[in-house]
Amino acid sequence: MNEIYLIGLGNPGKKYAKSRHNIGFLLLENLSKKYNSNFSLKEKLKSSCSEFKINESTYRLFLPNTFMNNSGDAVRAIIDWYKINLDQIFIIVDDKDLPLGKIRFRKKGSSGGHNGLKSIIEKLQTENFNRIRIGIGSPPSIKGRDNYNTISHVLGNISTEEKSVLDKVYIRVIESLEQLNTKKQEYIVNDLNSFDKDQI
């Protein structure tokens, strides 16, 4: 697998740039910056794209411009254009059902109520694709306002305290992504799933 496709989920535009729902974008922006690569919009892929090499491998990074609920349109376009297998793509996504800073790498699974994953599953007609979920914690409960609360939580901006935790997460996930071609995937899965933000 000399080509690796990383797709971060989020919403395009300044309004959402620092929101919890945009963790997929933020992580890939950090990775791209590390390799002095910039994102440029590719209409046919419905995404902004960045490409660079790590050792002998080509890394292609994508930030869909479809808005979260239609992420599947971009993922479908990327797969069709590059004619790639599903095992070459890695979706990076926020998860409000995981505690802040927890990481879960899964090779398949349901959407768990996440609209971006739901859209991808619909468009690909399968739940069998790699996803790295990053915990943002659940919204603080306000009686009788559950629905509004969830939306305002995921679309709310990351606080300074949360950012200091997430910065550690980004570093760990990026280190693992850089090793996708040199280490067995099982090793990377275990490494990420056992990550403890308090041990750094």
Secondary structure by P-SEA (a helix, b strand, c coil): ccbbbbbbbccccccccccccaaaaaaaaaaaaaacbbbbbbccccccbbbbbcccbbbbbbbbcccccaaaaaaaaaaaaaccccccbbbbbccccccccbbbbbccccccccaaaaaaaaaacccbbbbbbbbccccccccccaaaaaaaaaaccccaaaaaaaaaaaaaaaaaaaacccccaaaaaaaaaacccccc
